[in-house]
Amino acid sequence: MPAKIVLTGAAGLLGQNLLKRLDVPGNEIVAIDKHVAKMKVLRRYHPGVEAICADISQPGEWEEALACADVLIIGQAQIGGLDYAEFDRNNIEATVRLIDAAKRHDIEYIVHISSSVVNSMAVDFYTETKKAQEALVAACDIPQIVLRPTLMFGWFDRKHMGWLSRFMKKSPVFPVPGDGRYLRQPLYVADFAAIIDAAIQKRMTGTYNITGQERIDYIDLMRAVKRATKARSAIVRVPYWSFWLMLKSYGLLGRNPPFTIKQLKALITPDIFEVIDWPGIFGVRATPLQQALDETFGDPTYSQVALEF
């Protein structure tokens, strides 16, 4: 069903992959993101999309882009960093302003990209502000679906496995904290994009935990990444506190490090997220993990794209 779809956080990992799914004849897509360099990448790969570079935590002309829109996908999120104000601005203030604009323009349907961290035992800036963001959307009276993905990977991944894979290919040694036996449930972003597309087509409502179907320990996941990238780096276990000190030192050298002490704590937090039958619910086939990694790191075009931090 053709629709006008507005997507925020459009230039990141999910946004770039989602546009590949939604940018089809009949749909009118408006992509909004504040990151100038990443928006240049978006325009290069999605020339038919209306791309608006704007900070949605601030009032501006971007609000008028919601006029006559059928669907709003709330995808912006501050994921990493050391400054709480950035999380508050991008995850909470921006969402307040976005919902207000959606109400003024009579948006019919919202897809909110929440996160599995709202069910996590971790306590950090990302977790707490994502909980607050989800509550803001839930309080809105516009028909909506809330999707809570686990850690995603795929093309255009600037952090997480994207950054780790690039580090692995450059460094002769790849350190893993402790014994590396930390359960992960990674989600292939192409599968998640298909879920969002299905939800829009069916106008599904409710809240769904979208968890990767395969469980794997962190160290084994890194071994799978090594196979997919053909990296030669030696995977070496490092005592937790030595790893912590390395991150602490690295964090002092940069304002926005790709991996922080808080993320290290989240890594070792023993969370097990609910696995529902989302393939059956949404009619989307789950891509086997190693196949998904091979597609992520083996594509001659998109695997070479590294978005800026």
C-alpha positions as CSV (number, residue, x, y, z in Angstrom):
1,M,0.0,0.0,0.0
2,P,1.7,3.3,-1.1
3,A,2.3,5.8,1.7
4,K,4.1,8.9,2.7
5,I,6.5,7.8,5.4
6,V,8.6,10.0,7.6
7,L,11.7,8.4,9.2
8,T,13.8,10.1,11.9
9,G,17.4,8.9,12.6
10,A,17.4,8.0,9.0
11,A,21.1,8.1,8.3
12,G,22.2,5.5,10.9
13,L,22.5,1.7,10.7
14,L,18.8,1.0,10.8
15,G,17.7,4.0,8.8
16,Q,20.0,3.4,5.8
17,N,19.0,-0.3,5.7
18,L,15.3,0.5,6.2
19,L,15.4,3.0,3.3
20,K,16.6,0.2,1.0
21,R,13.4,-1.7,2.0
22,L,10.9,1.2,1.9
23,D,12.2,3.3,-1.0
24,V,10.0,1.6,-3.7
25,P,7.7,3.0,-6.4
26,G,4.5,4.5,-4.9
27,N,6.0,5.4,-1.5
28,E,7.0,9.0,-0.7
29,I,9.8,8.9,1.8
30,V,11.1,11.8,4.0
31,A,14.4,11.0,5.8
32,I,15.4,13.3,8.7
33,D,18.8,13.2,10.5
34,K,21.1,15.8,11.9
35,H,24.4,14.2,11.0
36,V,25.8,16.1,8.0
37,A,28.3,13.5,6.8
38,K,26.0,10.6,7.2
39,M,23.3,12.4,5.3
40,K,25.7,12.8,2.4
41,V,25.9,9.0,2.3
42,L,22.2,8.7,2.5
43,R,21.7,11.0,-0.5
44,R,24.3,9.0,-2.5
45,Y,22.6,5.7,-2.0
46,H,19.0,6.9,-1.9
47,P,18.7,9.8,-4.4
48,G,14.9,9.5,-4.7
49,V,14.3,10.2,-1.0
50,E,13.6,13.7,0.4
51,A,16.5,14.1,2.8
52,I,16.3,16.8,5.5
53,C,19.3,17.5,7.7
54,A,17.9,18.9,10.9
55,D,18.1,18.5,14.7
56,I,14.6,17.5,15.7
57,S,15.2,18.4,19.3
58,Q,14.9,22.0,18.0
59,P,11.9,23.7,16.3
60,G,12.3,24.1,12.6
61,E,11.0,23.7,9.1
62,W,11.5,19.9,9.4
63,E,8.2,19.8,11.3
64,E,6.3,20.7,8.2
65,A,7.7,17.6,6.5
66,L,5.2,15.6,8.5
67,A,2.2,17.3,6.7
68,C,0.0,14.7,4.9
69,A,2.2,11.9,6.1
70,D,0.6,8.5,6.8
71,V,3.4,6.9,8.8
72,L,6.0,8.2,11.3
73,I,8.9,5.9,12.1
74,I,10.6,7.2,15.3
75,G,14.1,5.9,14.8
76,Q,16.5,8.6,16.3
77,A,18.5,7.5,19.3
78,Q,21.6,8.5,21.2
79,I,23.3,5.1,21.7
80,G,26.8,5.9,22.9
81,G,28.7,8.7,24.5
82,L,29.8,10.1,27.8
83,D,27.5,13.1,28.2
84,Y,24.0,12.6,29.6
85,A,22.8,15.8,28.1
86,E,23.2,14.3,24.6
87,F,21.0,11.3,25.5
88,D,18.4,13.5,27.1
89,R,18.3,15.8,24.0
90,N,18.2,13.1,21.3
91,N,16.1,10.4,23.1
92,I,13.7,12.5,25.1
93,E,13.5,16.1,24.0
94,A,13.5,15.2,20.3
95,T,10.7,12.7,20.9
96,V,8.6,15.2,22.8
97,R,8.8,17.6,19.9
98,L,8.3,14.9,17.3
99,I,5.1,13.6,18.9
100,D,3.8,17.2,19.1
101,A,4.4,17.7,15.4
102,A,2.8,14.3,14.6
103,K,-0.4,15.3,16.5
104,R,-0.6,18.7,14.7
105,H,-0.3,17.0,11.3
106,D,-2.7,14.1,12.1
107,I,-0.3,11.3,11.5
108,E,-2.3,8.1,11.3
109,Y,0.3,5.6,12.5
110,I,3.6,5.4,14.4
111,V,6.3,2.8,14.4
112,H,8.5,3.4,17.4
113,I,12.0,1.8,17.4
114,S,12.5,1.1,21.1
115,S,15.2,-1.3,22.4
116,S,15.6,-4.5,24.3
117,V,17.5,-2.5,26.9
118,V,14.2,-1.4,28.4
119,N,14.0,-5.0,29.8
120,S,17.7,-5.1,30.8
121,M,19.2,-5.1,34.2
122,A,21.7,-2.6,33.0
123,V,21.6,1.0,34.4
124,D,23.1,3.6,32.1
125,F,22.3,6.7,30.1
126,Y,21.0,4.8,27.1
127,T,18.8,2.4,29.0
128,E,17.2,5.0,31.2
129,T,16.5,7.5,28.4
130,K,15.1,4.7,26.1
131,K,12.7,3.7,28.8
132,A,11.6,7.3,29.1
133,Q,11.3,7.6,25.3
134,E,9.1,4.5,25.1
135,A,6.9,5.9,27.8
136,L,6.4,9.1,25.9
137,V,5.3,7.2,22.8
138,A,3.0,4.9,24.7
139,A,1.2,7.9,26.2
140,C,0.5,9.2,22.7
141,D,-3.0,8.4,21.4
142,I,-1.9,7.8,17.8
143,P,-2.2,4.1,16.8
144,Q,1.3,2.6,17.1
145,I,3.5,-0.4,17.2
146,V,6.5,-0.5,19.6
147,L,9.4,-2.7,18.5
148,R,12.2,-3.6,20.9
149,P,15.2,-5.0,18.9
150,T,18.3,-6.5,20.5
151,L,21.7,-5.4,19.3
152,M,21.6,-5.1,15.5
153,F,24.2,-5.5,12.9
154,G,24.4,-5.2,9.2
155,W,25.5,-2.7,6.4
156,F,26.2,0.8,7.6
157,D,27.1,-0.2,11.1
158,R,29.4,2.5,12.5
159,K,29.6,1.0,16.0
160,H,29.2,-2.4,17.6
161,M,30.1,-5.2,15.2
162,G,30.9,-2.8,12.4
163,W,33.6,-1.1,14.4
164,L,34.7,-4.3,16.0
165,S,35.2,-5.9,12.6
166,R,37.2,-3.0,11.3
167,F,39.4,-3.1,14.4
168,M,39.8,-6.9,14.0
169,K,41.0,-6.5,10.4
170,K,43.6,-3.8,11.4
171,S,45.0,-5.2,14.6
172,P,47.1,-8.4,15.0
173,V,45.4,-8.9,18.4
174,F,41.7,-8.7,19.2
175,P,41.1,-8.5,23.0
176,V,38.0,-10.0,24.6
177,P,37.2,-9.1,28.2
178,G,37.3,-12.0,30.7
179,D,36.3,-15.4,29.4
180,G,34.1,-13.9,26.7
181,R,31.2,-16.1,27.8
182,Y,28.6,-13.3,27.7
183,L,25.3,-14.4,26.0
184,R,24.4,-12.3,22.9
185,Q,21.2,-12.4,20.8
186,P,22.2,-10.3,17.8
187,L,19.6,-9.2,15.3
188,Y,20.2,-8.9,11.5
189,V,19.1,-5.4,10.5
190,A,17.8,-6.6,7.2
191,D,15.4,-8.9,9.0
192,F,14.3,-6.1,11.3
193,A,13.7,-3.8,8.3
194,A,11.4,-6.5,6.9
195,I,9.5,-6.6,10.2
196,I,9.0,-2.9,10.1
197,D,7.8,-3.1,6.5
198,A,5.3,-5.8,7.4
199,A,4.0,-3.9,10.4
200,I,3.4,-0.8,8.2
201,Q,1.6,-2.9,5.5
202,K,-0.7,-4.5,8.1
203,R,-0.9,-1.5,10.5
204,M,-0.1,-3.8,13.4
205,T,-0.3,-2.4,16.9
206,G,1.1,-3.5,20.3
207,T,4.6,-4.0,21.8
208,Y,6.9,-6.7,20.5
209,N,10.3,-7.9,21.7
210,I,12.3,-8.5,18.5
211,T,15.2,-10.7,19.6
212,G,17.8,-12.4,17.4
213,Q,16.7,-16.1,17.1
214,E,20.1,-17.5,17.7
215,R,21.9,-17.3,21.1
216,I,25.7,-17.1,21.0
217,D,28.5,-16.2,23.5
218,Y,30.3,-13.0,22.7
219,I,33.6,-14.7,22.1
220,D,32.0,-17.1,19.6
221,L,30.3,-14.2,17.9
222,M,33.7,-12.6,17.4
223,R,35.0,-15.8,16.0
224,A,32.1,-15.8,13.5
225,V,32.9,-12.2,12.6
226,K,36.5,-13.3,12.0
227,R,35.4,-16.0,9.6
228,A,33.1,-13.6,7.7
229,T,35.7,-10.9,7.4
230,K,38.6,-13.3,6.8
231,A,40.6,-11.3,9.4
232,R,43.9,-12.7,10.7
233,S,43.7,-11.1,14.1
234,A,44.3,-13.4,17.1
235,I,41.4,-13.4,19.5
236,V,42.9,-13.1,23.0
237,R,41.1,-13.2,26.4
238,V,42.1,-10.2,28.6
239,P,41.4,-10.0,32.3
240,Y,38.3,-7.8,32.9
241,W,40.0,-5.1,34.9
242,S,42.8,-4.8,32.3
243,F,40.2,-4.4,29.6
244,W,38.4,-1.8,31.8
245,L,41.6,0.2,32.2
246,M,42.2,0.1,28.4
247,L,38.7,1.5,27.8
248,K,39.2,4.1,30.5
249,S,42.4,5.4,29.0
250,Y,40.9,5.3,25.5
251,G,37.9,7.3,26.7
252,L,40.2,10.1,28.1
253,L,41.6,10.6,24.6
254,G,38.3,11.1,22.7
255,R,34.9,12.7,23.3
256,N,32.8,10.0,21.6
257,P,34.6,6.7,22.0
258,P,33.1,3.7,20.0
259,F,33.1,1.5,23.1
260,T,32.8,2.8,26.7
261,I,33.0,1.5,30.2
262,K,29.2,1.6,30.5
263,Q,28.9,-0.5,27.4
264,L,31.4,-2.9,28.9
265,K,29.3,-3.3,31.9
266,A,26.2,-3.8,29.7
267,L,28.2,-6.5,27.8
268,I,28.7,-8.6,30.9
269,T,25.3,-8.0,32.4
270,P,23.6,-11.5,32.3
271,D,20.5,-10.5,30.3
272,I,18.4,-13.1,28.4
273,F,15.8,-11.5,26.2
274,E,12.4,-13.1,25.3
275,V,12.4,-14.8,21.9
276,I,9.0,-14.6,20.3
277,D,7.9,-16.2,17.0
278,W,8.4,-13.0,15.0
279,P,8.9,-14.9,11.8
280,G,5.4,-16.3,12.2
281,I,3.8,-13.1,13.5
282,F,5.3,-10.8,10.8
283,G,5.8,-13.3,8.1
284,V,9.5,-12.6,7.9
285,R,12.1,-15.4,7.5
286,A,15.0,-15.2,10.1
287,T,18.3,-15.2,8.3
288,P,20.8,-17.7,9.8
289,L,23.4,-15.9,11.8
290,Q,26.5,-16.9,9.8
291,Q,24.7,-16.2,6.5
292,A,23.8,-12.7,7.9
293,L,27.4,-12.0,8.9
294,D,28.6,-13.2,5.5
295,E,26.2,-10.9,3.7
296,T,27.1,-8.0,6.0
297,F,30.9,-8.2,5.5
298,G,31.0,-9.8,2.1
299,D,29.0,-7.4,-0.1
300,P,31.4,-5.6,-2.5
301,T,29.6,-2.2,-2.1
302,Y,27.8,-1.8,1.2
303,S,30.3,-3.6,3.4
304,Q,32.9,-1.0,2.5
305,V,30.8,1.9,3.8
306,A,31.9,3.1,7.2
307,L,29.7,5.9,8.6
308,E,31.3,8.6,10.7
309,F,31.0,8.8,14.4
